[in-house]
Amino acid sequence: MAEDATCPTCCAVMSALGIILLFLFGVMFNNGAVSLKLVAIEHGWDSYQKAQACFLAAGFYGVTFVLSFVAIIVKNRSSAPS
């Protein structure tokens, strides 16, 4: 049973990590964290736009997480003995 849901489980874990990291990066860009503020100034980035891009990407990872979780459920139901 565990071998059947390996790929969706991996995707779910990676998506969860992506959500957490991108959300934190978005918050850091919004709050003007010094480490990201220096990079933004150096490259001429707008911190607000970068924060919005991070939040949007976290949303896409959220969709991937939900789809992976659904795939895990479907795999477990299809491999369950009837």
C-alpha positions as CSV (number, residue, x, y, z in Angstrom):
1,M,0.0,0.0,0.0
2,A,2.8,2.5,0.8
3,E,4.5,1.8,-2.5
4,D,1.4,2.7,-4.5
5,A,1.2,6.2,-3.1
6,T,4.9,7.1,-3.2
7,C,4.7,9.8,-6.0
8,P,1.6,11.6,-4.6
9,T,3.1,11.5,-1.1
10,C,6.4,13.0,-2.4
11,C,4.4,15.7,-4.3
12,A,2.3,16.5,-1.2
13,V,5.4,16.8,1.0
14,M,7.3,19.0,-1.5
15,S,4.2,21.1,-2.0
16,A,3.8,21.6,1.7
17,L,7.4,22.7,2.0
18,G,6.9,25.1,-1.0
19,I,3.8,26.6,0.6
20,I,5.6,27.3,3.8
21,L,8.8,28.7,2.3
22,L,7.0,30.9,-0.3
23,F,4.6,32.2,2.3
24,L,7.6,33.1,4.6
25,F,9.4,34.8,1.7
26,G,6.2,36.8,0.9
27,V,5.9,37.9,4.5
28,M,9.6,38.8,4.5
29,F,9.3,40.8,1.3
30,N,6.2,42.6,2.7
31,N,7.9,43.5,6.0
32,G,11.1,44.6,4.3
33,A,13.5,42.0,5.8
34,V,17.0,43.4,5.5
35,S,18.4,40.3,3.7
36,L,15.7,40.5,1.0
37,K,15.5,44.3,0.9
38,L,19.2,44.5,-0.1
39,V,18.7,42.0,-2.9
40,A,15.6,43.8,-4.1
41,I,17.4,47.2,-4.1
42,E,20.4,45.6,-5.9
43,H,18.3,44.2,-8.7
44,G,15.7,47.1,-8.8
45,W,12.8,44.9,-7.7
46,D,9.6,46.1,-6.2
47,S,9.3,44.3,-2.9
48,Y,5.5,44.5,-3.0
49,Q,5.3,42.8,-6.4
50,K,7.8,40.1,-5.2
51,A,5.7,39.5,-2.1
52,Q,2.6,39.1,-4.3
53,A,4.4,36.7,-6.6
54,C,5.5,34.6,-3.6
55,F,1.9,34.4,-2.3
56,L,0.6,33.5,-5.8
57,A,3.1,30.8,-6.1
58,A,2.2,29.5,-2.7
59,G,-1.4,29.3,-3.9
60,F,-0.3,27.2,-6.9
61,Y,1.6,24.9,-4.6
62,G,-1.6,24.7,-2.5
63,V,-3.5,23.5,-5.5
64,T,-0.8,20.9,-6.1
65,F,-1.0,19.8,-2.5
66,V,-4.7,19.3,-2.7
67,L,-4.4,17.3,-6.0
68,S,-1.7,15.2,-4.5
69,F,-3.8,14.5,-1.4
70,V,-6.7,13.5,-3.5
71,A,-4.4,11.2,-5.5
72,I,-3.3,9.6,-2.3
73,I,-6.9,9.0,-1.2
74,V,-7.8,7.6,-4.6
75,K,-4.8,5.3,-4.7
76,N,-5.5,4.0,-1.2
77,R,-9.2,3.3,-2.0
78,S,-8.4,1.5,-5.2
79,S,-5.8,-0.7,-3.6
80,A,-8.0,-1.5,-0.6
81,P,-9.4,-5.1,-0.6
82,S,-13.1,-5.2,-1.5
